[in-house]
Amino acid sequence: MDIRSRLIINGGKRIEGEIAVQGSKNSALPLLSAAVLVHGECVFHNCPRLTDVDAACRILTRIGCKCQRSGDTVTVDAQHISENEIPESLMRRMRGSMIFLGSILGRTGRCRLSFPGGCEIGSRPIDLHLSALRQMGAVITEEHGYLDCETPTGLHGAKITLSFSSVGATENILLAAVLANGTTEIHNAAREPEIVDLAECLNKFGAKISGAGESTIYVEGVSKLEPSEHTVIPDRIVAGTYMCAAAITRGELILTHCEPSQMNGFIPVLEQMGVRVYAYGGGKIYLNSRKKLVAPSTVRTMPYPGFPTDVQAPFTALCSTAEGTSVFVETIFENRFRHVSELMRLGASVKLEGRVCVIEGVKKLSGAKLCASELRGGAALVVAALAADGITEISGVNYIERGYESIENELRSVGADIKKIQAI
Ligand code: EPZ
């Protein structure tokens, strides 16, 4: 992870061309965790080259798995698990490491990990994860910044109702339930495509999961899982980000290797703004944004299938030059407008009131020095810089590289004047 590199963008160039969308970061991470449950070698295709995926592979190696990458394929051999502790250094590198709790507990009956703590976008509590695992028989003590989890009588099925349809909690419950004794029901489960992808992969391994993608998921515990192969679904958030990049430059873009049906939470917002979007079969989308853009009606982030919180930041960048007043309500995370102050350095006109962001569209943005401080907010700065007059320099590229595979090469390939330089 190179924390000194910067992106240099000379704005005003129209995006025109074709991008093949990478595999989903938020699917790859739970899938890599699922491999821990299998005595043998699992193969994951379309695994994106990201620092977060590298961090997950470091955790797998740390607990005794053999993990190797060949192109877009990552192979994980979890025949021998020698360790069930995730040290603070690895937990701090990626708070999403929490997703290993369910699988390590399901495989070994024990797990000790440093408290994941919050991050730039919010406190990121894990109470729903812990209360669900306790209902399944886990004994969890929290002290000195560590979670110590044991299952003295093994994990057993339970009827769990989530007070919020947490993605991570749903995933951890699935990972813990597939080898548990008896049946687990998850009510008010998250419905994201990444949940469906994880369930489909686990069922390939021999699990018995039904209802994934709906609000109630049933898991019938089995005694053993068998190795298999799986292809990671496309990254709908990266696809949405590149659609914003094309739209803000009034460009044209074809996205391939994506799944339009997973983007019904935000494509209508683009269409409302005056962007023309055509979904073809075979995982292809065509976007044309020749016309003037107008502000959409109020956008509220919601759990799937609503407007995804992860594309909120790139959309606020897009709306900064749309005619009229745009209103965004961030209902998922408490601190997800950190990028707004940087957008204002480009000349955006934005007012924040708690979880509400009000944007008055301006005719022009002008280049400036910006600093990314988290993943999706950093991507939003790139989107805005593409439309800004002159040069924009963005530091904190390491945040963006957590979730976007070589964003500068992808955007340069469709006409952007963008390069990455090492800080001197
Ligand atoms: C996943 O995070 C994603 N990360 C996030 O993407 C995404 O924004 C989020 O789901 C919502 O879609 C990965 O998949 C690795 P949650 P997760 O549990 O699982 C509250 C990105 O940019 N909550 O659905 O942590 C929590 O505070 C990242 O790629 C509890 O209160 O999301 C938040 O308000 C950012 N208690 C809300 O639920 C809990 O125990 C959503 O959290 C768990 C969550």
Residues whose N, C-alpha, C, O or C-beta is under 5 A from the ligand:
A	BS01	EPZ	N26 G96 R124 P125 I126 D127 L128 H129 F164 S165 S166 V167 G168 A169 T309 D310 I332 F333 L375 R376
